Amino acid sequence: MVKIKEFFGANFKTNPSMNELYKLLGSYLNDGVAGNDDRDVVVFLSGFPLGHLMNSTDDFLGRLASKGIEFGCQKVGEFEEGSHTGEDSALWLRGLEVPYVLVGHSEERGSYEELEAHKIRIDNLFNRKIKTALENDLNVVYCIGESKWDRSAGMVLGVLSDQSVRGLDRVSSDKMESVTIAYEPRWSIGGEPPTLDEIARIHGSIKKTVGDGVRVVYGGGVNPGNIKGIMGLDCVDGVLVGGASLDAEKFKKIVEYR
């Protein structure tokens, strides 16, 4: 099996306030959260706090970088520039030296579906966002995942294959080196995750679709109590963490699960 560097993503979503953000990141430093040659540690923020942080004039960002803590934006637009109010431009992010972006997070995907957008159109939109991000030398974490309805209908593997194939359409093999797939079972976000057997089966199927060399991580209900079992699965290359990442001590336990 291909040796892949582990990935630990902390998705802060719209938490916390700016003052609390600096305190939380300070706790990451104080508690010893760190990336290294064996693992990537990436904190995902929304555009405004991310820009504020990346433009900070003190040595705070440098201290985080010295611990191997990188940053990503929680979304990215399909266009580099133009009349696209509310979008985060890949060109801007590259200028800020932000290395990562999330595309298709379960909450973003769900919002489009609530507007009754067709699933093929949603995946095609994510494909355009992914290609724009890659063209600007950003690393993409592409989120895929089934809804509760998909699961009850027995369509999980088919849905995930469709999302993978359409979302990564015409992405070259060399660009795929900058892509991480995050499997998020949308019905389990904030609740109980699938069983380890389910995660193993689904990750194995995703690997067959995208290739053994592509990093595939799990997201959904990850916490210090279940991380060892999840990371013990051969086809899981890391995790994308929500609520538990807002507690530095918990996130450190996740990162240092061994």
Number of C-alpha atoms within 10 A of each C-alpha: 7 8 9 16 13 21 23 24 27 22 23 19 16 11 13 15 10 13 8 11 17 15 13 17 20 16 16 22 18 11 14 13 22 22 21 13 8 9 18 18 21 23 22 23 25 18 19 11 17 20 16 11 19 16 11 12 10 9 9 16 16 14 13 19 14 14 16 18 22 20 23 26 27 24 23 27 22 20 17 19 14 8 7 12 8 8 16 21 23 29 20 15 25 15 10 14 14 20 17 28 26 25 27 27 20 22 12 15 20 16 12 15 13 8 8 9 13 11 15 13 12 19 22 18 17 24 25 17 27 30 21 20 28 20 14 18 19 24 22 27 25 24 28 26 25 22 18 13 11 17 16 10 9 10 13 18 18 13 17 23 18 16 25 21 16 18 26 21 15 11 15 10 10 8 16 18 13 17 22 20 23 29 26 23 24 23 19 16 17 12 11 11 20 14 11 15 11 11 19 18 14 17 25 18 17 22 17 12 15 17 14 16 13 21 26 28 25 27 24 24 21 24 18 16 12 14 19 16 11 23 20 14 16 11 23 23 25 27 26 25 22 21 19 20 23 21 13 20 17 17 25 18 17 25 23 14 16 9
